[in-house]
Amino acid sequence: MAGAEGNGTLRWRHDAAPVAARDVLVTALGLSPVVATLLARAGFEDAEVAREFVSPRLAYLQDPFAITNLEAATDRVLRALQNNERVGIVGDYDVDGVTSTVLLVDFLRKFGCFPDYLVPRRLEEGYGLSTAAIERLIGDHPPEVLIALDCGTNSVAEVEALRARGVEVIIVDHHQSKEATPGDCILVNPHVHDAAEAPWRDLCTVGLTFKLCHGLAKKLRDLGDTTALEMKLKDSLDLVALGTIADLVPLRDENRILTRFGLKRLQETPRAGIRALMDVAGLEPEQELTTPDVSFRLGPRINAGGRMADAALPLELFLSDDYSSCLGMARELDAHNRDRQDTERAIFKEALEQAEQQPQDAAGIVVFGEDWHAGVLGIVAGRLARQFHRPAIVLGAEGGEAKGSGRSIQGLCLQTILARCNELLGEWGGHSMAVGLSLDMAEVDRFRAAFAEAVADFLGKEGLPDRELEIAAWVSENELGDGLLNQLESLHPFGQGNPEPIFGLRHVILPSGPDTFGKGHLRFSLRGAGGQRVQTIYWNGMTNCPPAREPLDLAIKLSWNYWQGRRSPRAELVSWRSAESV
């Protein structure tokens, strides 16, 4: 199986914006033609809907009690507060689970409730609401209420065991259900209960936890609680932004609002732990934070605790008020992240060799290594899925089983695909783009064939979709610079469901070859508006260097570059081709 690498494998596509819709947005909202074009291409035709998108407000958030079962969860937690009951919290070990746990623990502490809490030790206790994690949390002293965050939707047996011990269970989760969901508990999960068009449907768990805290604050304010009356819920949006961006949920509707304001809060957060982590990650205090800062700099360091050691480390980091101790914890997470990168590189090399030996026409990839570290299998699966442009499952050995993670490509639902392989699987779950799973090691070969067949069945006669590069708008080289970047501010934050636009430049001639830096990266300049120099980076471009003194079409992304307190426009070359005649 050959990897889909090289410049020639991408099909460039550009769908022109509806002219009438673009002109309406320009006239009604005073938008620039570029922003109006991008919005019109994204399907915004109604001016008022577009206005809410480019100018979101926290006031646009819906009543939290509109979410199915959230008021019941709120009432049960409120009763626990009023009766001084013991509360336990189990969160997942990824960024969404960690931030959800920190958010709820921090909120409850303000009202005199000090819950017991943990996130599973991944290598010892597995993932989700596992029996091992539950036992470590409650031991011989069960709480009156246990709250599961970012896990539990499929934990039927575990909830039954808790109820048998007299523990009431609240589950706040956003993962899709495989079959039956737990009974005799309060399940808050929009993917199980709520309509597809609900604006809160795609909230990840930290967003749902924010809604739970909002509901509690509303009820406590109605009771005249002075702490609730004085608190500012928006102060917790830094945590919401971290979890939402890192979990790759669509940044539309309520996710967009929470993330837009959460990034602003993140930039000025007083939390010692977040500040320490930002310092270690090299994010400058005056720098305006963007989704890539979370996705590629903060998120991986938070995840490194759970992947390589113990996710209790980022929990304690974010709950601590002492900057000095936080800096030590942040440096420890940074070290774990470097270990994770080294481990990931080694495993990816072996996984790549296996994948290349599989049939070229296989619709899906399954690779297995007995000594592969469980903490990086999801990352390796994601890299394989991107490189081969097909869903990938990466498995390691654990306790006599093959366990691992899967990642998909746009348009292919892993939940549906794995359901067709259910008879070969043990535990599994997740969502359309990412899953965790286990199976008997003796069944790996059968599963590899069954998975490829299930993907092919899902795709039907059309087969795997072409790898495409979507050009959001064609611009001229002299439009690049501060002005265009300022126009794009109203479309931030970019992410899932609101992709960062890729701009096309036609017939660009580079006067000289790019300079090299780092490990195989390229750097050159484009001539922007008013002759402004726009530094352009081509990551890992040495293997596909664009030629000088030839007409080229370039596909680029635009962002601000921060250096020594100053910012300047920077382009990232995504792809290039020999110029096409127009």
N, C-alpha and C positions, 0 to 999 in steps of 0.2 A: 504494500500500500504506500503510495508516494504522497508526501505532504504537499499541500497546496501552497507552495511558496513562490516567490518571484513576482515581478511586476506584471507579467502578462496574464495572471490568473484572475484578475479582477475585471468585472464588467461594469464600466461606468454608466450610471443611469441618472437622468435628470428629468423630473416631471415638472413642467412649467406650472406656475401658480395660476389659479383662475383670475383673470385680469379684473373682472368686475368685483370680486371679493377683495382683491388687493386694493383697488381704488376706493372702495367703501371704507376700509380700515385707515387708509391714508387721510381721507377727508374727515371721517367722524372722530377719529382719535388723535389726529395730528402725528401719526407715526411716520417714520422715514420709509421710503420705498423698500429698502432692504428688509426691515423688520416686518413690514406689512406683507411682503412676499413670503417670508418664512412662515408667518402665521397663516396666511391663506393656503399655503401648501400643506400645513398641518391640519387643515380642515376647519379653521375658524372663519366663519362667514358672517355670523351675527356680531355686530359691533359691541354690544353689551357683554356678551360672553368673552370676547377678546379683551375687553377692558378689565374684567375681573382677573383674567390670566396675567396681563402685563402689570396690573396694579393690585396684587392680592392683599387682603387684610385679614387679620385674625378674627375679625367680626364675621367673616364669611364661613367660619367653622360651624358645623351643625351642632345642635343640642346633643351632648354625649349620650343621653338616654334614648336617642333614636336608634342606637346600636342594640341589636337583640341581646337581651340578658344583661346588658351593662348596668341597668338600674338595680337588678337583683343582686349582682355582684357588689355594687356600691352599698346597698342596704346591709349586706352581710358583713362587709368590712367595717361599716359604721357601727354595727352592733358589737363587733369585736372591740372597737375603740372604746365604746361606752361602757362595756362590761369588763374591761381590762383582761381580755382573753389572750391566750398565747397564739401567736401567728407564726407560721413557717412559710418561707418562700424558696422555691426551687426555680432557678433560671437556667437557660441554655448557656453554653460556653462561648458562643460567638458574640460579635459586637452588639447585635440586637438583644440577645439574652442578657448580656452584661449590663448594657445601658438601661434596659427595662428593670432589672433587679436594683440597680443603684437608684433609679428614679423612685421606685416604690418604697424602698427602705428609707431613703432620705425624706420622702414625704411623710411616712408614718411616724418617723422619729420626731417630727415637728409637733405631733399631737400626743406625744408621750408613749407611743407604742414602739418597742424595740424588738422587731421580729428576729427569729433565727433565720439565717439565709445561707444558701450555698449555690454554686454551679457545679455540675459533675466534673470529676476528674476523668478526662476523656479516655485515657488509656486503661484506667482501672474500672470505671463505672459505666462506660458507654455513653450514649447520648440520650437526651430527653429525660422524661420522668421515670428513671430506672429505679428498680427495687433497691439497688446498692446505694444510690444517692439518697433515696428516701430514708433508708435505715441510718445512714451517717448523719442525716439532719435531725431525725426525731428520736432514734434510739428507743429507750424505754419510757420516754416522756412525750407522747404525741400531743401536738398542739390542737386547739379546738378547730382551727382553720388552717389549711395548707393552700397556698396560691402557687400555681404552676405558670411560669411565664415563658413564652416562646417554645413551649413543649406541652404534651399532654393530650392533644386532640385524638391520638390513636392509642392512648394508654388505658385501655378498657380494664385489663386485669389489675393494674396498679391502683386504679381508682377504686375498684371493688375491694382490694385489700385494705386501703385506707379507710373506706367507709365501715368495713368490718371492725376496725379499731376505734370507731367513733369519731373519725376526723372528717369534717366537712371540707369539700374540695371546690376551689374556684380555678378554672383554667382560662387564661388569657393567651390566645395564640392566633397565628394567621396561617398555619400550615394546612394543606388540604387533607381531608379525611380519605382513607383508603376504603374502608367499609363502614363498620359500626363505630359510633363515637361513645365515649363513656357515659353511663347513666348515673342518675342520682348525684349529680354535681351541677354546678353552674358553669356552662361553657360559653365564653365570649369569643366567637370566631366568625367574622363576617363571611368567610369563604364557606362556612357550613350553613349559616342561617340567613344571611342578608342578600338582597337583590344585587345582581351584577352591576346595575347602574348607580348604586348607592355611592356617594362621594367619599365615604370612609371604607369602601370595600377593600381597597388595596393597602390599607394601613398595615405596617408591620407591627410587631408586638410592642415596641417602645411607643409607637403612636397610639395604640390601643391602651397602653398603660397610662399615657398622658390623659387620655379620655377618662379612664377610671379615676385618676386623681382629680380631674376637672369635676366629675360627678360628685366625688367626696367633698370637694371644696364647696360646691353649690349647696349640698345638704347641710354642711356644717355652718355655712354662712346663714342659711335660713334659721338655724338654731341659735344664731347670735355668737358663734365662737369667734373670739377676737383674733386668734391666730389665723383662721381662715379668712377673716375680713381683711387682714393686713397683708397677707401673702400675695405675691405676684406669680401666677402660674407660668407666665412666659419666661421666668428665670430658669425653668428646667428645659427650655427648648434646645439648649446646647446638647444635652444628652439625646434628645429626640432626633436632632440633625445627624449626629454620629451614627445612631442605629439605623435610621432610615436610609441614609446614603450607602452605608456599608452593606445593607441587606439587599440592595439592588431591586427595590420595589419601584413601580412606576412613579415618577415625580409629576403626577397630575393630581387634580382635585385637592383633597385635604393634605396629601403628602407634599404637594408643592408649597402650600401655605406654611405648613409646619417647618419644612426645610428652608424656605426663603428666610423666615424670621429666625430659625434656629441657627443658620450660618452667621447671622449678625450677632446673635447672642454668643455663639462659640468664639467669635473673634474677640469679644470683650469679657469672656467668662471669668468670674472670680475663683472658680474651682482650682485649688492648688494642683490637683492631680492632672487636670487637662492642661493647665498652663505648663507644668513640668514636661508633659508628653510633647506638647507643641515645641518647647525649647529643644528637647532632645531630637525631635524630627527636623529641626532647622527651619521652622516656620517663623518668619519675622513678625514682631508684635504689630507693626503698622500694615502688614500685608492683608489684603482683602481675601478671606478664605473662600475657596471654591470646592465643588464636589470632588475633583481629583485630589485635592489636599487630604480629604478624608479617605477616599478610595485607595490611594497609593502611599500615603505617609502616616496617617493616624490609624486607620483601620487595621492594616497589617500588623502594626505593633501591638494593638489591643488583642488581636486574634492570636498573636504569637504565644501569649501566656497559656491559653487553652490548648493550642496546637502542640507546643513543645514541652510544657510543664504543667501549670495549674492556673486555671482562669480565676482563682481567688486573688491573684496578684493584681489584675486590672480592677477588680471589684474594690479592693482595699485602696488602690491608688485613687480612685474617683471618690471614695468616701472619706478620705483623709483631708485634714485642713492644714497640715504641716508641710510647707513647700520643700524643706530640706529632705524629709523622709520620702516625699513624693518624687523628688529628683532621683533619689537612689532607686526607687521602684521603676521609674520610667527608663532609667539606664539599664536596669535588669531586663525589662521588656525589649529594649533595643537590642541587647545581646541575644536574647532568645530569637528575635526576628532575624538577626544575621545567621544564627544557627539554622533557622528555618529555611533561609535562602540557600545556604550551602546544601542542606539535605534535599531540598526541592530540586536543585540543579542535578544532583547525582541521580535521583530517582527518575526525573524526567528523561535523562539520557537513556536509561534502561527501558523505560516505558516506550520511548520513541522507537527504539530498536525493535521491540515487540510489535508495535503497531505497524511498522513498515513491513513486517513479515506476514501480516494478515492479508486476506484477499483484497485486491484493489476495488472490487465491486461491493464489498461489505458495507451496508448502510450504517452500521454502528461499530464502535470499537470497544473491546473489553480486554484489559491487560491485568496481569497478576504477578506480584512478587512477594515471596514469603517473608522477606526481611525489610519490606518497605515500611517506613514510619507512617503511622495512621494520621498524624497531624498535618500532613501535606498532600494527602491523596486527592482532596477536592481541588486544590490549586493545580496539581498536575493534570487532573481531568479537564479542567478549564483550558489549560494550555493545549492539550491534545485536541479538544473540540474546536478551538480556534484554528489550529494549524491544519487539521484535516477537514474542517468544515462539516463535521458530523458529530452526533452525540457520542460521548466517551464515558466509560466506566473504568475506574482504577481501583483495584482490590489489593489488600494486604492480608496477612494471616494474623488471626487473633483468637486465642482460645479454641483452636481446632476448627475455626470457621474462616471463611474468606469474608472480610468486611471492607467496605470502602465507600466511595462517593462517586456520583455521576454528575456531569454537566452537559447541557444541551446547547443547541443553536436556536436562533429565533424561529418560531413557528413550529417547533417540535416539542410536544408536551411529554416530559419524562414520566409523569404520573400515569398517563394513559398507556405509554409504552411498557412500563414495568408491570402494570396490571395484567398485561398479556403474558407475562413471564411469572406470574404469581406462584404457580405450583413449584417452582424451583427455588423460591426465596424464603428466607426466614423473616426477620424484621426488616421493614423498609418504610420510607416516608420522605416527605419533602414537598416540593412544588414543581411547577412546570419546567424550570430551568436548572434546578439542583436537587439532588436526592442523596440520602444515605441508605445503605442496604447491607444485608448479610446473607450468606448462603453456605451450604456445605462445600468444603474445598473440593470434594470429589465431583461436584457439579459444575465447576467453573467452565469446562469445555462445552458442556451442554448449554449452559447459560449464555456463553459467547455466541453460539449459533442461534439460540432462541432470541436473544436481544437483537441481533442483526436482522432476523426475520421479522420481529415485531416492529422495528423501525421502518423496514421496507413496506410492511402492511400499512403502517400509519401514513406513509408518504403516498402510497398508491402508484399508479402508472407514471405519474410525473417525476418520481424519483427525487433525489436530493436537490434542493433549490440551488441555483447558481450563486456563487459568491459575488456579491454586488457591492459597489461603492456608490452611495447615493450623494450626488452633488446637490446641495440645498439651493445654491444660487451661483451663477457665474458673475464674477466681478472683474474689474480691471486692476492691474497692479497698482495704479495710482489712486485707487480707492482704499488701499490698506493703510492702517495707522490708527491714531487715537480716535478719530471721528467714528469709524466703523465699530471699534470696540465699545465706545460709549453708547452707540445705538443698540448694541446687543445686550446691555445691562438689564433691560426690561424683560428679557427672555430667560434670565438666570432664575434658578439653578438648572443646569443641564444634567441629564442622567437618563435612567430608564424611562421610556415614555415621553421624554422631552430631550431627544438627542442633541448633542452639540453639533451645530451646523458645520458641514464641510463645504468650503468655497472652492470653486474652480477658477483657475487662471488660464487663459488661452495664449498661446504663442509667446511664451516667456523664453528669453535667451539669456543663459547664464554666461557672463563674460569670461569666467574662469572656473576651473573645477573647485568643488567644495573643499574646505579644510577638514581634517580629521581630528577627533578628540575622543578621550575615553577609550572604551573597548568597542571600536567599530562604528562610532557615531560620526555624522557629518554636520557641517555648519557652513552656511553661506548667507548672503544678504539679498533681499529684494528691495526695490526702490518704490517706496510707498508715496502717500499723498504729500505734495509739496516737497518731494525729494527726500522725505524722511526715510532713514535706514531702518528696515525691518529685519532683525536677525531671524534666521530660519534654521530650525534644527530638524535633522532627519535621523531618528533613533535607529540604530543597527543598520544604517544605510550603506555600509561598506560593501555589502554583497550585491547591491543594486544601485550603484552610483549613477546619478543623472549626468549625462554628458554636457560639456560646455560648448558654447557657440553653435548650438542647434536649437531650432524652435521646439519648445516642449509645452505640453499642458500639465499643470500642476494642480493637485488636490491638497488643500491645506486647512488646518484649524488655526484659529486666532485666539490669543490670550495675552494677559499682562505678564511681564517678567519683572520680578522684584529683586533689586540688588542695591545694598547699602542705602536703604531708605528711599530709593527712587524706583519708579516704574516706567517701563517702556513696552511698546508692542512687540510681540514675538509670534512667529508663525511656526507651526509644526507641519512638516511635509508628511502627508499620509501616503501618497502615491504619485507617480508621474507616468507619462506616456509620450511618445512622439506626437507632436502637434497634429491635430486633425484639421483638415480644411473645412471652413464654415462658409 
